[in-house]
């Protein structure tokens, strides 16, 4: 039973929780930086105040919050921008992907590859907006493919939100 002691199990669980917490902190930091572009004072910027509250609820250290706010005024660092990407998923499901990135080309290439790996493709911006008013139902196999795509996109650090026109009542 060598290598199967309690410390190894604790260390493994801790590394998984630390990784998830780090991903959450990174996403919150990007949101804070993006919101701080409209003003670095939380009293005058309600969006920033709301995201700071979310960060505190997730136990994000205050130093990390301050660094994210200061990143807006630091001209040496790459500035963050928000991307809204539209895609057609498995079974004709419309997807709207929101990402925050400091490198548009890298993020677009990564998302395009993920979409291709999951039987999906990019479309022209604005071409699927009308589909979000309609809720389309799909067969179980397509539902599973869409779920796997959502999981893959969620694992990508720069992707903040993914929405679809898929009927969730199934």
LOSE-585234 format. One record per residue: residue in one letter; x, z, y negated of N, C-alpha, C in turn. Coordinates in pm, whole numbers, padded with zeros to 5 digits, always signed. Layout:
BEGIN
AXZYXZYXZY;...
***
This chain:
BEGIN
X+00082+00000+00120+00000+00000+00000+00087+00000-00127;X+00211-00043-00117+00295-00045-00236+00239-00144-00338;X+00246-00106-00462+00195-00192-00569+00046-00179-00592;X-00019-00094-00517-00164-00078-00531-00199+00061-00581;X-00115+00113-00666-00143+00248-00714-00238+00244-00834;X-00283+00360-00872-00383+00370-00977-00330+00317-01111;X-00200+00342-01141-00143+00295-01267-00151+00143-01277;X-00126+00071-01170-00133-00075-01173-00275-00122-01207;X-00374-00054-01150-00512-00090-01178-00547-00062-01324;X-00504+00052-01374-00530+00087-01514-00460-00012-01606;X-00335-00044-01576-00259-00137-01660-00327-00275-01664;X-00376-00320-01549-00443-00449-01543-00572-00449-01627;X-00653-00344-01613-00777-00334-01690-00748-00324-01839;X-00644-00247-01875-00607-00231-02016-00562-00363-02076;X-00485-00440-02001-00440-00568-02056-00557-00662-02081;X-00657-00660-01992-00775-00744-02014-00854-00701-02136;X-00876-00570-02151-00952-00522-02268-00873-00544-02397;X-00740-00527-02393-00659-00552-02511-00664-00699-02552;X-00665-00788-02455-00672-00931-02485-00805-00965-02551;X-00915-00912-02498-01047-00938-02556-01057-00880-02697;X-01003-00758-02715-01007-00696-02846-00925-00777-02946;X-00810-00828-02902-00727-00911-02988-00798-01038-03031;X-00872-01100-02938-00948-01221-02972-01057-01190-03074;X-01124-01076-03056-01228-01036-03151-01168-01011-03289;X-01054-00940-03293-00988-00911-03420-00943-01041-03488;X-00892-01136-03410-00847-01263-03469-00964-01339-03530;X-01076-01344-03460-01193-01413-03513-01244-01344-03640;X-01249-01211-03638-01294-01138-03756-01199-01159-03873;X-01070-01161-03847-00972-01182-03954-00991-01320-04019;X-01015-01421-03937-01039-01555-03993-01167-01558-04076;X-01271-01490-04027-01396-01484-04104-01376-01412-04237;X-01299-01304-04236-01271-01229-04358-01196-01317-04457;X-01094-01388-04409-01014-01474-04496-01100-01585-04556;X-01185-01644-04474-01272-01752-04524-01370-01699-04628;X-01428-01581-04603-01522-01522-04699-01451-01479-04827;X-01325-01436-04816-01250-01389-04933-01216-01502-05029;X-01229-01627-04986-01205-01739-05076-01306-01740-05192;X-01423-01680-05171-01527-01675-05274-01514-01550-05361;X-01412-01470-05336-01389-01348-05413-01338-01238-05322;X-01231-01170-05365-01169-01070-05278-01229-00931-05294;X-01322-00913-05388-01386-00783-05407-01514-00776-05325;X-01520-00687-05225-01639-00677-05141-01765-00640-05218;X-01750-00571-05333-01867-00533-05413-01932-00655-05478;X-01850-00754-05512-01901-00874-05577-01926-00987-05478;X-01881-00972-05355-01895-01075-05252-01967-01015-05131;X-02100-01028-05124-02175-00966-05015-02139-01019-04875;X-02099-01145-04869-02058-01202-04739-01934-01131-04688;X-01838-01111-04777-01715-01040-04741-01745-00897-04700;X-01832-00831-04774-01868-00693-04742-01933-00685-04603;X-02019-00780-04571-02086-00780-04441-01985-00800-04328;X-01890-00891-04345-01791-00916-04240-01696-00798-04226;X-01662-00733-04337-01578-00613-04329-01651-00503-04253;X-01782-00490-04276-01860-00393-04199-01858-00425-04049;X-01868-00553-04016-01861-00594-03875-01724-00560-03817;X-01619-00583-03895-01483-00553-03848-01465-00404-03825;X-01518-00324-03915-01508-00178-03898-01588-00132-03777;X-01704-00196-03753-01784-00160-03636-01710-00194-03506;X-01623-00296-03512-01543-00335-03395-01412-00257-03389;X-01397-00155-03476-01277-00069-03482-01151-00148-03518;X-01165-00246-03604-01050-00322-03652-00973-00236-03751;X-00841-00224-03736-00762-00142-03828-00773-00191-03973;X-00771-00096-04066-00781-00130-04208-00668-00218-04255;X-00548-00201-04199-00435-00286-04237-00463-00433-04205;X-00525-00456-04091-00557-00594-04052-00659-00655-04148;X-00755-00574-04192-00856-00622-04286-00790-00657-04420;X-00704-00569-04468-00634-00595-04595-00546-00719-04587;X-00474-00736-04475-00389-00854-04457-00472-00982-04459;X-00590-00978-04396-00677-01097-04393-00726-01132-04534;X-00755-01032-04614-00799-01057-04752-00683-01111-04836;X-00564-01055-04818-00447-01099-04896-00401-01239-04859;X-00437-01286-04740-00397-01418-04695-00450-01528-04787;X-00562-01501-04855-00621-01600-04947-00528-01625-05065;X-00466-01520-05117-00381-01536-05235-00239-01579-05200;X-00201-01574-05072-00065-01612-05031-00059-01763-05014;X+00006-01829-05108+00012-01975-05107+00111-02029-05004;X+00199-01943-04950+00296-01988-04850+00232-02010-04714;X+00124-01938-04686+00057-01953-04557-00042-02068-04561;X-00065-02127-04445-00164-02234-04434-00302-02176-04462;X-00380-02247-04540-00513-02201-04575-00612-02237-04467;X-00706-02149-04443-00808-02171-04341-00920-02258-04396;X-00977-02338-04307-01093-02418-04343-01194-02412-04230;X-01318-02435-04265-01425-02431-04167-01459-02573-04124;X-01470-02594-03994-01509-02723-03939-01645-02709-03873;X-01732-02805-03893-01858-02812-03820-01854-02943-03742;X-01855-02929-03611-01838-03043-03521-01966-03062-03442;X-02013-03184-03436-02132-03215-03357-02089-03289-03232;X-02154-03256-03120-02120-03318-02993-02245-03336-02909;X-02237-03428-02816-02344-03453-02721-02296-03399-02586;X-02364-03297-02535-02325-03231-02413-02389-03290-02290;X-02368-03226-02175-02428-03275-02050-02580-03283-02061;X-02637-03387-02007-02782-03403-02009-02839-03434-02145;X-02756-03478-02240-02804-03511-02374-02831-03392-02463;X-02773-03275-02430-02791-03155-02511-02708-03168-02639;X-02771-03146-02753-02702-03153-02882-02629-03022-02906;X-02502-03030-02949-02421-02912-02976-02370-02915-03120;X-02369-02800-03183-02309-02785-03314-02205-02674-03300;X-02078-02709-03320-01967-02617-03301-01908-02585-03437;X-01897-02456-03467-01837-02412-03594-01704-02347-03562;X-01597-02398-03624-01463-02346-03601-01396-02315-03734;X-01309-02217-03733-01228-02184-03850-01083-02201-03809;X-01010-02285-03882-00876-02319-03840-00782-02337-03958;X-00653-02327-03928-00551-02357-04027-00489-02494-04000;X-00530-02558-03890-00478-02689-03855-00591-02774-03796;X-00651-02853-03878-00767-02934-03842-00737-03027-03723;X-00623-03094-03726-00591-03191-03620-00576-03124-03484;X-00507-03010-03479-00488-02939-03353-00622-02893-03296;X-00704-02834-03380-00833-02782-03336-00924-02895-03288;X-00928-03005-03361-01011-03118-03319-00965-03172-03184;X-00833-03182-03164-00781-03233-03036-00817-03138-02921;X-00804-03007-02944-00838-02910-02839-00986-02915-02803;X-01071-02920-02904-01216-02923-02879-01255-03055-02812;X-01196-03165-02857-01225-03295-02797-01188-03296-02649;X-01073-03236-02615-01031-03228-02474-01128-03142-02394;X-01168-03027-02449-01264-02941-02379-01395-03013-02354;X-01442-03085-02455-01566-03159-02440-01554-03265-02331;X-01442-03337-02330-01419-03439-02229-01413-03381-02088;X-01355-03262-02075-01345-03196-01945-01482-03151-01895;X-01580-03138-01984-01713-03089-01947-01822-03194-01970;X-01787-03322-01949-01883-03431-01957-01956-03436-02092;X-01883-03416-02199-01940-03415-02333-01854-03502-02424;X-01907-03535-02542-01829-03616-02635-01867-03584-02779;X-01771-03609-02869-01795-03594-03012-01886-03705-03063;X-01961-03675-03166-02043-03776-03234-02018-03767-03383;X-02067-03863-03457-02050-03865-03602-02121-03745-03664;X-02061-03681-03764-02126-03569-03831-02261-03608-03888;X-02361-03526-03864-02495-03548-03915-02583-03633-03824;X-02526-03691-03719-02606-03781-03635-02698-03707-03538;X-02677-03578-03516-02760-03503-03422-02847-03398-03491;X-02844-03390-03621-02918-03286-03692-03066-03287-03659;X-03124-03403-03645-03267-03414-03616-03301-03354-03479;X-03206-03351-03387-03233-03300-03253-03247-03148-03248;X-03198-03079-03351-03206-02933-03349-03347-02883-03379;X-03434-02969-03424-03573-02930-03444-03653-02941-03314;X-03600-03014-03219-03667-03032-03090-03596-02948-02985;X-03671-02878-02903-03614-02801-02792-03633-02881-02665;X-03523-02926-02607-03529-03007-02484-03498-02918-02364;X-03574-02931-02248-03547-02856-02125-03467-02947-02033;X-03378-02887-01953-03291-02964-01864-03298-02905-01724;X-03251-02983-01628-03251-02937-01490-03143-02829-01470;X-03151-02750-01363-03057-02639-01341-02910-02681-01334;X-02880-02797-01277-02739-02838-01268-02683-02868-01407;X-02763-02930-01493-02719-02956-01630-02706-02825-01706;X-02799-02732-01682-02791-02600-01746-02660-02532-01710;X-02618-02544-01584-02492-02482-01540-02372-02549-01608;X-02375-02683-01620-02266-02755-01686-02255-02713-01833;X-02369-02699-01899-02371-02658-02040-02318-02515-02053;X-02355-02428-01959-02306-02290-01963-02154-02285-01948;X-02099-02367-01859-01953-02371-01841-01884-02423-01967;X-01946-02521-02033-01891-02573-02158-01892-02464-02265;X-02003-02390-02275-02012-02281-02373-01904-02177-02346;X-01879-02142-02220-01775-02045-02186-01638-02095-02228;X-01610-02224-02201-01480-02281-02238-01462-02281-02389;X-01566-02318-02462-01556-02318-02609-01542-02177-02664;X-01608-02080-02601-01600-01942-02644-01459-01886-02624;X-01389-01933-02522-01252-01887-02496-01153-01944-02596;X-01189-02051-02667-01101-02110-02767-01103-02020-02890;X-00988-01971-02932-00979-01872-03039-01042-01914-03170;X-01030-02041-03207-01075-02084-03338-01223-02116-03345;X-01289-02125-03230-01433-02153-03229-01507-02023-03260;X-01586-02025-03366-01661-01907-03408-01801-01904-03351;X-01866-02020-03345-02005-02022-03305-02038-02158-03244;X-02122-02156-03141-02170-02279-03079-02322-02266-03069;X-02394-02366-03118-02539-02367-03104-02581-02498-03043;X-02699-02497-02982-02749-02618-02918-02899-02627-02935;X-02954-02740-02895-03099-02756-02898-03158-02728-02761;X-03080-02666-02673-03125-02637-02538-03232-02530-02540;X-03336-02550-02462-03444-02453-02452-03397-02334-02370;X-03385-02217-02433-03331-02098-02368-03433-02022-02284;X-03557-02067-02278-03663-01994-02209-03666-02020-02059;X-03571-02096-02007-03574-02128-01865-03525-02013-01782;
***
